[in-house]
Amino acid sequence: MFKSRVCILVVASVLVASVSAFQVNNLPLKTVSKVHPVQHHVPVHHPLHHEPAAVPVDVVKHTSSSFRPASFLELFEIVLDCFNTLRIPLQRFPSYMSGIFPDDAETKCFLRCVAIKLGVYCDEAGADLDRHCVQFGLGECCENFSNRHLVCLQQNSLPCPDRCTAAYKQELCFQEPITKYLDYHFHELVGLMHQAKCSHDLKMLHP
């Protein structure tokens, strides 16, 4: 896994260096195949900037059967969308795609953005354990998955000074499965990065 993570960092670094001259607003967003929009877990009107959390974040133990996990292509596009929307420095992209999330304001809001768009987190109810299992568990029994992460969520469900910090503290509880998920899709990630570098079929990183 360590070697794969190093490879991801190297490949992603090459992509960042290659796309920095492109203007994202001039590039059309297309996908390799038809992709259905990811169902959001919360109303889309929530802002992505820092706001005080009005109530404690609760741990959601069960999810509806209608939840559909995002494909890796959909997740990749969500990552790029949040990356560009929040205008995060390009140097962060390789780390994020390796499952490394530093403790800073930009990363906190990035994780919140991705989790909300994936439908695994919302500001009112917090992280959804079952949805995290379905999205990142790679087929693991969700009961076992929940048992491994429930205590961490309970310990990080106290009110936070802002919504990005609240989301960040809970999403870090899933850093291990997220990293394994990214490692599992390593070859697909390399292919998408190569396609983004060589064509305009995928949304590029902001300059």
KOLLODREN-914905 format. One record per atom (N, C-alpha, C): residue number from 1; residue in three letters; atom name; x, y, z. Coordinates in nm, 3 decimals. Example, Ala and Ser with C-alpha at 12.3 -4.5 7.8 and 13.67 -1.06 7.14 Angstrom:
BEGIN
num;residu;atome;px;py;pz
1;Ala;N;1.319;-0.569;0.780
1;Ala;CA;1.230;-0.450;0.780
1;Ala;C;1.320;-0.330;0.780
2;Ser;N;1.285;-0.225;0.708
2;Ser;CA;1.367;-0.106;0.714
2;Ser;C;1.290;0.003;0.787
//
This chain:
BEGIN
num;residu;atome;px;py;pz
1;Met;N;0.084;-0.121;0.000
1;Met;CA;0.000;0.000;0.000
1;Met;C;0.087;0.125;0.000
2;Phe;N;0.205;0.120;0.073
2;Phe;CA;0.292;0.235;0.079
2;Phe;C;0.347;0.268;-0.060
3;Lys;N;0.387;0.160;-0.134
3;Lys;CA;0.439;0.183;-0.267
3;Lys;C;0.333;0.243;-0.358
4;Ser;N;0.209;0.194;-0.345
4;Ser;CA;0.099;0.248;-0.427
4;Ser;C;0.074;0.393;-0.395
5;Arg;N;0.081;0.427;-0.264
5;Arg;CA;0.059;0.566;-0.226
5;Arg;C;0.167;0.655;-0.282
6;Val;N;0.293;0.608;-0.280
6;Val;CA;0.403;0.686;-0.338
6;Val;C;0.381;0.704;-0.487
7;Cys;N;0.336;0.596;-0.555
7;Cys;CA;0.309;0.604;-0.699
7;Cys;C;0.200;0.705;-0.728
8;Ile;N;0.095;0.705;-0.646
8;Ile;CA;-0.014;0.800;-0.665
8;Ile;C;0.037;0.943;-0.652
9;Leu;N;0.122;0.967;-0.550
9;Leu;CA;0.178;1.100;-0.530
9;Leu;C;0.260;1.143;-0.651
10;Val;N;0.342;1.051;-0.705
10;Val;CA;0.425;1.084;-0.820
10;Val;C;0.340;1.113;-0.943
11;Val;N;0.243;1.024;-0.971
11;Val;CA;0.158;1.042;-1.089
11;Val;C;0.076;1.169;-1.077
12;Ala;N;0.019;1.191;-0.959
12;Ala;CA;-0.063;1.311;-0.941
12;Ala;C;0.021;1.437;-0.952
13;Ser;N;0.146;1.433;-0.905
13;Ser;CA;0.235;1.548;-0.915
13;Ser;C;0.262;1.582;-1.061
14;Val;N;0.280;1.478;-1.143
14;Val;CA;0.301;1.499;-1.286
14;Val;C;0.179;1.564;-1.349
15;Leu;N;0.058;1.516;-1.309
15;Leu;CA;-0.066;1.576;-1.362
15;Leu;C;-0.077;1.722;-1.324
16;Val;N;-0.047;1.754;-1.198
16;Val;CA;-0.057;1.893;-1.152
16;Val;C;0.036;1.981;-1.232
17;Ala;N;0.158;1.934;-1.258
17;Ala;CA;0.254;2.012;-1.334
17;Ala;C;0.209;2.030;-1.478
18;Ser;N;0.138;1.930;-1.531
18;Ser;CA;0.098;1.934;-1.671
18;Ser;C;-0.023;2.021;-1.696
19;Val;N;-0.114;2.032;-1.598
19;Val;CA;-0.240;2.102;-1.622
19;Val;C;-0.241;2.244;-1.570
20;Ser;N;-0.133;2.289;-1.507
20;Ser;CA;-0.136;2.420;-1.442
20;Ser;C;-0.154;2.533;-1.541
21;Ala;N;-0.123;2.510;-1.670
21;Ala;CA;-0.136;2.616;-1.770
21;Ala;C;-0.276;2.625;-1.827
22;Phe;N;-0.364;2.529;-1.797
22;Phe;CA;-0.499;2.529;-1.854
22;Phe;C;-0.591;2.618;-1.774
23;Gln;N;-0.689;2.677;-1.841
23;Gln;CA;-0.795;2.754;-1.775
23;Gln;C;-0.916;2.665;-1.765
24;Val;N;-0.963;2.635;-1.643
24;Val;CA;-1.072;2.539;-1.626
24;Val;C;-1.203;2.589;-1.683
25;Asn;N;-1.219;2.722;-1.684
25;Asn;CA;-1.347;2.773;-1.734
25;Asn;C;-1.364;2.753;-1.883
26;Asn;N;-1.253;2.730;-1.955
26;Asn;CA;-1.262;2.713;-2.099
26;Asn;C;-1.274;2.568;-2.140
27;Leu;N;-1.277;2.478;-2.046
27;Leu;CA;-1.279;2.336;-2.079
27;Leu;C;-1.415;2.276;-2.052
28;Pro;N;-1.474;2.208;-2.149
28;Pro;CA;-1.606;2.145;-2.128
28;Pro;C;-1.595;2.026;-2.039
29;Leu;N;-1.699;2.004;-1.960
29;Leu;CA;-1.707;1.887;-1.873
29;Leu;C;-1.779;1.775;-1.944
30;Lys;N;-1.706;1.669;-1.974
30;Lys;CA;-1.764;1.550;-2.034
30;Lys;C;-1.715;1.431;-1.955
31;Thr;N;-1.780;1.323;-1.970
31;Thr;CA;-1.738;1.201;-1.902
31;Thr;C;-1.718;1.092;-2.003
32;Val;N;-1.646;0.986;-1.962
32;Val;CA;-1.619;0.875;-2.050
32;Val;C;-1.748;0.805;-2.088
33;Ser;N;-1.836;0.793;-1.995
33;Ser;CA;-1.965;0.733;-2.020
33;Ser;C;-2.070;0.814;-1.948
34;Lys;N;-2.194;0.785;-1.981
34;Lys;CA;-2.303;0.860;-1.917
34;Lys;C;-2.305;0.830;-1.769
35;Val;N;-2.303;0.936;-1.690
35;Val;CA;-2.298;0.920;-1.544
35;Val;C;-2.419;0.988;-1.485
36;His;N;-2.489;0.915;-1.406
36;His;CA;-2.605;0.973;-1.340
36;His;C;-2.558;1.061;-1.226
37;Pro;N;-2.625;1.172;-1.203
37;Pro;CA;-2.583;1.262;-1.095
37;Pro;C;-2.589;1.194;-0.959
38;Val;N;-2.492;1.226;-0.877
38;Val;CA;-2.488;1.169;-0.742
38;Val;C;-2.592;1.236;-0.656
39;Gln;N;-2.669;1.156;-0.587
39;Gln;CA;-2.773;1.210;-0.500
39;Gln;C;-2.709;1.274;-0.379
40;His;N;-2.744;1.401;-0.353
40;His;CA;-2.689;1.471;-0.237
40;His;C;-2.763;1.429;-0.111
41;His;N;-2.689;1.423;-0.003
41;His;CA;-2.749;1.384;0.125
41;His;C;-2.811;1.503;0.197
42;Val;N;-2.780;1.627;0.152
42;Val;CA;-2.831;1.746;0.218
42;Val;C;-2.877;1.845;0.112
43;Pro;N;-2.959;1.945;0.149
43;Pro;CA;-3.001;2.048;0.055
43;Pro;C;-2.879;2.120;-0.002
44;Val;N;-2.884;2.155;-0.126
44;Val;CA;-2.769;2.212;-0.192
44;Val;C;-2.745;2.358;-0.153
45;His;N;-2.833;2.416;-0.077
45;His;CA;-2.816;2.557;-0.045
45;His;C;-2.719;2.580;0.068
46;His;N;-2.668;2.476;0.132
46;His;CA;-2.573;2.496;0.240
46;His;C;-2.446;2.556;0.185
47;Pro;N;-2.392;2.664;0.245
47;Pro;CA;-2.267;2.723;0.196
47;Pro;C;-2.149;2.633;0.229
48;Leu;N;-2.040;2.649;0.153
48;Leu;CA;-1.922;2.567;0.175
48;Leu;C;-1.816;2.644;0.256
49;His;N;-1.847;2.767;0.301
49;His;CA;-1.752;2.838;0.384
49;His;C;-1.780;2.813;0.531
50;His;N;-1.691;2.861;0.614
50;His;CA;-1.702;2.835;0.757
50;His;C;-1.826;2.898;0.817
51;Glu;N;-1.901;2.822;0.894
51;Glu;CA;-2.016;2.874;0.967
51;Glu;C;-2.024;2.804;1.101
52;Pro;N;-2.072;2.873;1.203
52;Pro;CA;-2.082;2.810;1.335
52;Pro;C;-2.181;2.694;1.332
53;Ala;N;-2.147;2.587;1.402
53;Ala;CA;-2.238;2.473;1.414
53;Ala;C;-2.340;2.502;1.524
54;Ala;N;-2.466;2.501;1.488
54;Ala;CA;-2.570;2.540;1.583
54;Ala;C;-2.604;2.429;1.681
55;Val;N;-2.589;2.303;1.636
55;Val;CA;-2.627;2.192;1.722
55;Val;C;-2.519;2.086;1.715
56;Pro;N;-2.510;1.999;1.816
56;Pro;CA;-2.412;1.889;1.811
56;Pro;C;-2.438;1.799;1.691
57;Val;N;-2.332;1.740;1.641
57;Val;CA;-2.344;1.648;1.528
57;Val;C;-2.375;1.509;1.580
58;Asp;N;-2.483;1.450;1.531
58;Asp;CA;-2.523;1.317;1.573
58;Asp;C;-2.462;1.211;1.482
59;Val;N;-2.445;1.092;1.534
59;Val;CA;-2.395;0.980;1.456
59;Val;C;-2.513;0.906;1.394
60;Val;N;-2.511;0.894;1.261
60;Val;CA;-2.615;0.822;1.189
60;Val;C;-2.569;0.678;1.170
61;Lys;N;-2.646;0.584;1.223
61;Lys;CA;-2.605;0.443;1.219
61;Lys;C;-2.665;0.368;1.101
62;His;N;-2.773;0.419;1.044
62;His;CA;-2.840;0.347;0.937
62;His;C;-2.875;0.443;0.825
63;Thr;N;-2.880;0.392;0.706
63;Thr;CA;-2.911;0.474;0.590
63;Thr;C;-3.027;0.412;0.513
64;Ser;N;-3.083;0.491;0.421
64;Ser;CA;-3.194;0.439;0.342
64;Ser;C;-3.141;0.344;0.235
65;Ser;N;-3.226;0.251;0.194
65;Ser;CA;-3.186;0.153;0.093
65;Ser;C;-3.172;0.216;-0.045
66;Ser;N;-3.216;0.342;-0.061
66;Ser;CA;-3.211;0.407;-0.191
66;Ser;C;-3.074;0.467;-0.222
67;Phe;N;-2.984;0.468;-0.126
67;Phe;CA;-2.852;0.528;-0.148
67;Phe;C;-2.774;0.450;-0.253
68;Arg;N;-2.721;0.522;-0.352
68;Arg;CA;-2.637;0.460;-0.454
68;Arg;C;-2.496;0.516;-0.442
69;Pro;N;-2.397;0.432;-0.416
69;Pro;CA;-2.261;0.483;-0.405
69;Pro;C;-2.211;0.538;-0.538
70;Ala;N;-2.127;0.636;-0.531
70;Ala;CA;-2.070;0.694;-0.653
70;Ala;C;-1.967;0.598;-0.712
71;Ser;N;-1.963;0.594;-0.844
71;Ser;CA;-1.855;0.521;-0.910
71;Ser;C;-1.725;0.597;-0.886
72;Phe;N;-1.613;0.533;-0.919
72;Phe;CA;-1.487;0.603;-0.898
72;Phe;C;-1.476;0.724;-0.990
73;Leu;N;-1.529;0.714;-1.111
73;Leu;CA;-1.529;0.828;-1.202
73;Leu;C;-1.610;0.943;-1.142
74;Glu;N;-1.727;0.914;-1.086
74;Glu;CA;-1.808;1.017;-1.024
74;Glu;C;-1.736;1.079;-0.904
75;Leu;N;-1.672;0.995;-0.824
75;Leu;CA;-1.597;1.046;-0.710
75;Leu;C;-1.484;1.137;-0.756
76;Phe;N;-1.414;1.095;-0.859
76;Phe;CA;-1.302;1.174;-0.913
76;Phe;C;-1.351;1.311;-0.959
77;Glu;N;-1.466;1.315;-1.024
77;Glu;CA;-1.520;1.443;-1.071
77;Glu;C;-1.567;1.530;-0.955
78;Ile;N;-1.621;1.467;-0.850
78;Ile;CA;-1.659;1.543;-0.731
78;Ile;C;-1.535;1.604;-0.666
79;Val;N;-1.428;1.527;-0.658
79;Val;CA;-1.303;1.578;-0.602
79;Val;C;-1.255;1.699;-0.681
80;Leu;N;-1.255;1.690;-0.813
80;Leu;CA;-1.212;1.802;-0.896
80;Leu;C;-1.304;1.922;-0.879
81;Asp;N;-1.434;1.896;-0.869
81;Asp;CA;-1.531;2.005;-0.854
81;Asp;C;-1.506;2.080;-0.723
82;Cys;N;-1.489;2.007;-0.613
82;Cys;CA;-1.463;2.071;-0.484
82;Cys;C;-1.328;2.141;-0.485
83;Phe;N;-1.232;2.079;-0.548
83;Phe;CA;-1.097;2.136;-0.556
83;Phe;C;-1.101;2.271;-0.627
84;Asn;N;-1.173;2.275;-0.739
84;Asn;CA;-1.181;2.399;-0.817
84;Asn;C;-1.270;2.502;-0.751
85;Thr;N;-1.383;2.458;-0.694
85;Thr;CA;-1.476;2.552;-0.630
85;Thr;C;-1.410;2.624;-0.513
86;Leu;N;-1.332;2.551;-0.435
86;Leu;CA;-1.268;2.610;-0.318
86;Leu;C;-1.133;2.674;-0.349
87;Arg;N;-1.090;2.663;-0.476
87;Arg;CA;-0.963;2.723;-0.520
87;Arg;C;-0.846;2.680;-0.432
88;Ile;N;-0.838;2.551;-0.409
88;Ile;CA;-0.731;2.495;-0.325
88;Ile;C;-0.602;2.490;-0.406
89;Pro;N;-0.487;2.523;-0.348
89;Pro;CA;-0.360;2.519;-0.421
89;Pro;C;-0.334;2.383;-0.486
90;Leu;N;-0.280;2.383;-0.605
90;Leu;CA;-0.258;2.261;-0.681
90;Leu;C;-0.169;2.161;-0.607
91;Gln;N;-0.080;2.213;-0.523
91;Gln;CA;0.013;2.124;-0.453
91;Gln;C;-0.058;2.026;-0.361
92;Arg;N;-0.183;2.055;-0.324
92;Arg;CA;-0.256;1.967;-0.234
92;Arg;C;-0.315;1.844;-0.304
93;Phe;N;-0.333;1.853;-0.436
93;Phe;CA;-0.404;1.747;-0.508
93;Phe;C;-0.340;1.608;-0.492
94;Pro;N;-0.208;1.593;-0.509
94;Pro;CA;-0.149;1.459;-0.492
94;Pro;C;-0.173;1.401;-0.353
95;Ser;N;-0.163;1.485;-0.250
95;Ser;CA;-0.185;1.436;-0.114
95;Ser;C;-0.328;1.390;-0.094
96;Tyr;N;-0.423;1.470;-0.140
96;Tyr;CA;-0.564;1.435;-0.124
96;Tyr;C;-0.596;1.303;-0.193
97;Met;N;-0.542;1.281;-0.312
97;Met;CA;-0.570;1.158;-0.384
97;Met;C;-0.491;1.040;-0.331
98;Ser;N;-0.409;1.064;-0.231
98;Ser;CA;-0.339;0.956;-0.161
98;Ser;C;-0.400;0.930;-0.024
99;Gly;N;-0.507;1.003;0.011
99;Gly;CA;-0.571;0.984;0.140
99;Gly;C;-0.504;1.059;0.252
100;Ile;N;-0.427;1.162;0.219
100;Ile;CA;-0.358;1.243;0.320
100;Ile;C;-0.429;1.378;0.329
101;Phe;N;-0.480;1.410;0.448
101;Phe;CA;-0.561;1.530;0.466
101;Phe;C;-0.506;1.613;0.582
102;Pro;N;-0.422;1.713;0.554
102;Pro;CA;-0.361;1.797;0.658
102;Pro;C;-0.467;1.873;0.739
103;Asp;N;-0.429;1.911;0.858
103;Asp;CA;-0.519;1.985;0.948
103;Asp;C;-0.509;2.134;0.918
104;Asp;N;-0.580;2.178;0.815
104;Asp;CA;-0.584;2.320;0.781
104;Asp;C;-0.722;2.354;0.727
105;Ala;N;-0.752;2.482;0.721
105;Ala;CA;-0.887;2.527;0.685
105;Ala;C;-0.928;2.481;0.546
106;Glu;N;-0.837;2.485;0.449
106;Glu;CA;-0.872;2.446;0.312
106;Glu;C;-0.908;2.298;0.304
107;Thr;N;-0.829;2.216;0.370
107;Thr;CA;-0.854;2.072;0.366
107;Thr;C;-0.984;2.037;0.437
108;Lys;N;-1.012;2.104;0.548
108;Lys;CA;-1.135;2.079;0.621
108;Lys;C;-1.258;2.106;0.534
109;Cys;N;-1.257;2.218;0.464
109;Cys;CA;-1.371;2.250;0.379
109;Cys;C;-1.376;2.159;0.256
110;Phe;N;-1.259;2.114;0.210
110;Phe;CA;-1.255;2.021;0.097
110;Phe;C;-1.322;1.889;0.135
111;Leu;N;-1.287;1.833;0.251
111;Leu;CA;-1.347;1.707;0.294
111;Leu;C;-1.498;1.722;0.313
112;Arg;N;-1.541;1.835;0.369
112;Arg;CA;-1.684;1.858;0.387
112;Arg;C;-1.754;1.863;0.252
113;Cys;N;-1.696;1.932;0.156
113;Cys;CA;-1.754;1.944;0.023
113;Cys;C;-1.769;1.807;-0.042
114;Val;N;-1.665;1.727;-0.040
114;Val;CA;-1.669;1.595;-0.104
114;Val;C;-1.770;1.504;-0.035
115;Ala;N;-1.768;1.503;0.099
115;Ala;CA;-1.857;1.415;0.174
115;Ala;C;-2.004;1.450;0.150
116;Ile;N;-2.035;1.579;0.145
116;Ile;CA;-2.173;1.621;0.120
116;Ile;C;-2.217;1.582;-0.020
117;Lys;N;-2.133;1.607;-0.119
117;Lys;CA;-2.168;1.574;-0.257
117;Lys;C;-2.180;1.424;-0.279
118;Leu;N;-2.103;1.344;-0.204
118;Leu;CA;-2.116;1.199;-0.213
118;Leu;C;-2.242;1.149;-0.143
119;Gly;N;-2.296;1.231;-0.051
119;Gly;CA;-2.414;1.190;0.023
119;Gly;C;-2.384;1.108;0.147
120;Val;N;-2.259;1.111;0.195
120;Val;CA;-2.222;1.033;0.313
120;Val;C;-2.218;1.118;0.439
121;Tyr;N;-2.242;1.247;0.425
121;Tyr;CA;-2.235;1.339;0.539
121;Tyr;C;-2.331;1.455;0.515
122;Cys;N;-2.389;1.505;0.625
122;Cys;CA;-2.463;1.630;0.618
122;Cys;C;-2.442;1.705;0.749
123;Asp;N;-2.456;1.837;0.744
123;Asp;CA;-2.429;1.919;0.861
123;Asp;C;-2.525;1.890;0.976
124;Glu;N;-2.650;1.858;0.944
124;Glu;CA;-2.748;1.836;1.050
124;Glu;C;-2.728;1.703;1.123
125;Ala;N;-2.703;1.598;1.050
125;Ala;CA;-2.697;1.464;1.110
125;Ala;C;-2.556;1.409;1.122
126;Gly;N;-2.460;1.471;1.058
126;Gly;CA;-2.323;1.421;1.066
126;Gly;C;-2.297;1.309;0.968
127;Ala;N;-2.197;1.227;0.999
127;Ala;CA;-2.156;1.119;0.909
127;Ala;C;-2.253;1.002;0.916
128;Asp;N;-2.281;0.944;0.802
128;Asp;CA;-2.368;0.828;0.793
128;Asp;C;-2.278;0.704;0.783
129;Leu;N;-2.278;0.623;0.888
129;Leu;CA;-2.190;0.506;0.893
129;Leu;C;-2.217;0.408;0.780
130;Asp;N;-2.342;0.375;0.758
130;Asp;CA;-2.376;0.278;0.655
130;Asp;C;-2.336;0.327;0.517
131;Arg;N;-2.358;0.454;0.490
131;Arg;CA;-2.324;0.507;0.359
131;Arg;C;-2.172;0.510;0.339
132;His;N;-2.099;0.540;0.443
132;His;CA;-1.953;0.533;0.432
132;His;C;-1.909;0.390;0.402
133;Cys;N;-1.977;0.294;0.464
133;Cys;CA;-1.944;0.154;0.439
133;Cys;C;-1.971;0.117;0.294
134;Val;N;-2.089;0.156;0.244
134;Val;CA;-2.125;0.123;0.106
134;Val;C;-2.032;0.192;0.006
135;Gln;N;-1.992;0.316;0.037
135;Gln;CA;-1.908;0.392;-0.055
135;Gln;C;-1.762;0.350;-0.049
136;Phe;N;-1.709;0.328;0.071
136;Phe;CA;-1.566;0.307;0.086
136;Phe;C;-1.527;0.170;0.143
137;Gly;N;-1.626;0.087;0.180
137;Gly;CA;-1.596;-0.037;0.251
137;Gly;C;-1.542;-0.150;0.166
138;Leu;N;-1.547;-0.138;0.033
138;Leu;CA;-1.496;-0.242;-0.057
138;Leu;C;-1.554;-0.379;-0.025
139;Gly;N;-1.684;-0.381;0.003
139;Gly;CA;-1.752;-0.508;0.027
139;Gly;C;-1.747;-0.559;0.169
140;Glu;N;-1.688;-0.484;0.260
140;Glu;CA;-1.681;-0.527;0.399
140;Glu;C;-1.821;-0.531;0.461
141;Cys;N;-1.843;-0.624;0.552
141;Cys;CA;-1.968;-0.630;0.627
141;Cys;C;-1.989;-0.497;0.699
142;Cys;N;-2.104;-0.434;0.676
142;Cys;CA;-2.126;-0.301;0.731
142;Cys;C;-2.140;-0.302;0.883
143;Glu;N;-2.179;-0.415;0.940
143;Glu;CA;-2.184;-0.423;1.086
143;Glu;C;-2.043;-0.414;1.144
144;Asn;N;-1.951;-0.487;1.083
144;Asn;CA;-1.811;-0.480;1.128
144;Asn;C;-1.753;-0.341;1.103
145;Phe;N;-1.786;-0.285;0.988
145;Phe;CA;-1.738;-0.151;0.954
145;Phe;C;-1.786;-0.049;1.058
146;Ser;N;-1.914;-0.056;1.092
146;Ser;CA;-1.970;0.037;1.190
146;Ser;C;-1.906;0.020;1.326
147;Asn;N;-1.884;-0.103;1.366
147;Asn;CA;-1.824;-0.129;1.497
147;Asn;C;-1.683;-0.070;1.506
148;Arg;N;-1.611;-0.071;1.394
148;Arg;CA;-1.474;-0.022;1.395
148;Arg;C;-1.466;0.131;1.399
149;His;N;-1.571;0.199;1.353
149;His;CA;-1.564;0.344;1.340
149;His;C;-1.661;0.419;1.431
150;Leu;N;-1.750;0.349;1.498
150;Leu;CA;-1.852;0.416;1.579
150;Leu;C;-1.791;0.496;1.694
151;Val;N;-1.696;0.437;1.765
151;Val;CA;-1.636;0.506;1.881
151;Val;C;-1.569;0.636;1.837
152;Cys;N;-1.497;0.630;1.727
152;Cys;CA;-1.430;0.751;1.676
152;Cys;C;-1.531;0.860;1.646
153;Leu;N;-1.642;0.823;1.583
153;Leu;CA;-1.745;0.922;1.552
153;Leu;C;-1.806;0.981;1.679
154;Gln;N;-1.832;0.896;1.775
154;Gln;CA;-1.888;0.945;1.901
154;Gln;C;-1.794;1.041;1.969
155;Gln;N;-1.666;1.016;1.959
155;Gln;CA;-1.568;1.104;2.023
155;Gln;C;-1.548;1.234;1.948
156;Asn;N;-1.595;1.240;1.824
156;Asn;CA;-1.575;1.360;1.742
156;Asn;C;-1.707;1.420;1.697
157;Ser;N;-1.810;1.404;1.780
157;Ser;CA;-1.943;1.456;1.746
157;Ser;C;-1.984;1.575;1.831
158;Leu;N;-1.891;1.634;1.902
158;Leu;CA;-1.921;1.752;1.982
158;Leu;C;-1.930;1.875;1.893
159;Pro;N;-1.999;1.980;1.939
159;Pro;CA;-2.009;2.102;1.858
159;Pro;C;-1.872;2.158;1.823
160;Cys;N;-1.858;2.210;1.702
160;Cys;CA;-1.733;2.268;1.656
160;Cys;C;-1.755;2.414;1.620
161;Pro;N;-1.647;2.491;1.614
161;Pro;CA;-1.663;2.635;1.583
161;Pro;C;-1.715;2.663;1.444
162;Asp;N;-1.701;2.570;1.353
162;Asp;CA;-1.751;2.591;1.217
162;Asp;C;-1.784;2.455;1.154
163;Arg;N;-1.858;2.458;1.047
163;Arg;CA;-1.906;2.335;0.984
163;Arg;C;-1.795;2.256;0.917
164;Cys;N;-1.697;2.326;0.863
164;Cys;CA;-1.586;2.255;0.799
164;Cys;C;-1.507;2.173;0.900
165;Thr;N;-1.483;2.229;1.017
165;Thr;CA;-1.411;2.156;1.121
165;Thr;C;-1.492;2.036;1.170
166;Ala;N;-1.623;2.055;1.185
166;Ala;CA;-1.709;1.944;1.229
166;Ala;C;-1.703;1.829;1.130
167;Ala;N;-1.712;1.860;1.001
167;Ala;CA;-1.705;1.755;0.899
167;Ala;C;-1.568;1.690;0.896
168;Tyr;N;-1.464;1.770;0.908
168;Tyr;CA;-1.327;1.719;0.902
168;Tyr;C;-1.301;1.618;1.013
169;Lys;N;-1.342;1.652;1.135
169;Lys;CA;-1.316;1.563;1.249
169;Lys;C;-1.385;1.429;1.231
170;Gln;N;-1.506;1.429;1.176
170;Gln;CA;-1.577;1.303;1.157
170;Gln;C;-1.522;1.226;1.037
171;Glu;N;-1.492;1.295;0.927
171;Glu;CA;-1.443;1.225;0.808
171;Glu;C;-1.306;1.164;0.831
172;Leu;N;-1.226;1.221;0.921
172;Leu;CA;-1.097;1.160;0.951
172;Leu;C;-1.112;1.023;1.014
173;Cys;N;-1.227;0.996;1.073
173;Cys;CA;-1.252;0.863;1.128
173;Cys;C;-1.251;0.757;1.017
174;Phe;N;-1.271;0.800;0.894
174;Phe;CA;-1.276;0.706;0.781
174;Phe;C;-1.153;0.717;0.693
175;Gln;N;-1.046;0.776;0.746
175;Gln;CA;-0.926;0.794;0.665
175;Gln;C;-0.869;0.660;0.618
176;Glu;N;-0.871;0.559;0.704
176;Glu;CA;-0.818;0.428;0.666
176;Glu;C;-0.896;0.366;0.550
177;Pro;N;-1.030;0.353;0.559
177;Pro;CA;-1.101;0.296;0.444
177;Pro;C;-1.095;0.383;0.319
178;Ile;N;-1.089;0.514;0.336
178;Ile;CA;-1.077;0.601;0.219
178;Ile;C;-0.944;0.577;0.149
179;Thr;N;-0.837;0.565;0.227
179;Thr;CA;-0.705;0.538;0.169
179;Thr;C;-0.702;0.403;0.099
180;Lys;N;-0.762;0.303;0.161
180;Lys;CA;-0.768;0.170;0.098
180;Lys;C;-0.850;0.175;-0.032
181;Tyr;N;-0.956;0.252;-0.029
181;Tyr;CA;-1.040;0.266;-0.149
181;Tyr;C;-0.960;0.330;-0.263
182;Leu;N;-0.887;0.436;-0.232
182;Leu;CA;-0.805;0.502;-0.334
182;Leu;C;-0.695;0.410;-0.385
183;Asp;N;-0.636;0.334;-0.294
183;Asp;CA;-0.532;0.240;-0.333
183;Asp;C;-0.589;0.130;-0.423
184;Tyr;N;-0.708;0.083;-0.391
184;Tyr;CA;-0.774;-0.021;-0.470
184;Tyr;C;-0.800;0.027;-0.613
185;His;N;-0.834;0.156;-0.626
185;His;CA;-0.865;0.213;-0.758
185;His;C;-0.744;0.284;-0.820
186;Phe;N;-0.626;0.246;-0.777
186;Phe;CA;-0.504;0.315;-0.822
186;Phe;C;-0.492;0.318;-0.974
187;His;N;-0.508;0.203;-1.039
187;His;CA;-0.490;0.197;-1.184
187;His;C;-0.597;0.278;-1.257
188;Glu;N;-0.718;0.277;-1.204
188;Glu;CA;-0.823;0.360;-1.263
188;Glu;C;-0.792;0.508;-1.247
189;Leu;N;-0.735;0.544;-1.132
189;Leu;CA;-0.696;0.682;-1.107
189;Leu;C;-0.588;0.726;-1.205
190;Val;N;-0.491;0.640;-1.228
190;Val;CA;-0.384;0.673;-1.322
190;Val;C;-0.442;0.694;-1.462
191;Gly;N;-0.536;0.608;-1.501
191;Gly;CA;-0.599;0.624;-1.632
191;Gly;C;-0.675;0.754;-1.646
192;Leu;N;-0.750;0.791;-1.541
192;Leu;CA;-0.825;0.916;-1.545
192;Leu;C;-0.732;1.037;-1.549
193;Met;N;-0.622;1.029;-1.474
193;Met;CA;-0.525;1.139;-1.476
193;Met;C;-0.462;1.153;-1.615
194;His;N;-0.431;1.040;-1.676
194;His;CA;-0.372;1.044;-1.811
194;His;C;-0.472;1.103;-1.910
195;Gln;N;-0.598;1.065;-1.897
195;Gln;CA;-0.700;1.118;-1.987
195;Gln;C;-0.718;1.267;-1.966
196;Ala;N;-0.718;1.310;-1.838
196;Ala;CA;-0.733;1.453;-1.809
196;Ala;C;-0.616;1.532;-1.862
197;Lys;N;-0.499;1.472;-1.863
197;Lys;CA;-0.379;1.540;-1.912
197;Lys;C;-0.380;1.552;-2.064
198;Cys;N;-0.429;1.449;-2.132
198;Cys;CA;-0.416;1.441;-2.278
198;Cys;C;-0.539;1.489;-2.354
199;Ser;N;-0.649;1.514;-2.286
199;Ser;CA;-0.769;1.555;-2.358
199;Ser;C;-0.851;1.650;-2.273
200;His;N;-0.962;1.693;-2.330
200;His;CA;-1.053;1.781;-2.259
200;His;C;-1.179;1.706;-2.216
201;Asp;N;-1.170;1.577;-2.203
201;Asp;CA;-1.288;1.498;-2.169
201;Asp;C;-1.324;1.506;-2.022
202;Leu;N;-1.230;1.548;-1.940
202;Leu;CA;-1.256;1.561;-1.797
202;Leu;C;-1.222;1.704;-1.753
203;Lys;N;-1.292;1.750;-1.656
203;Lys;CA;-1.269;1.882;-1.599
203;Lys;C;-1.128;1.890;-1.542
204;Met;N;-1.056;1.995;-1.573
204;Met;CA;-0.918;2.007;-1.529
204;Met;C;-0.909;2.089;-1.401
205;Leu;N;-0.794;2.082;-1.338
205;Leu;CA;-0.769;2.162;-1.219
205;Leu;C;-0.750;2.308;-1.258
206;His;N;-0.791;2.396;-1.168
206;His;CA;-0.776;2.539;-1.195
206;His;C;-0.628;2.574;-1.203
207;Pro;N;-0.593;2.680;-1.279
207;Pro;CA;-0.451;2.718;-1.293
207;Pro;C;-0.398;2.779;-1.166
//
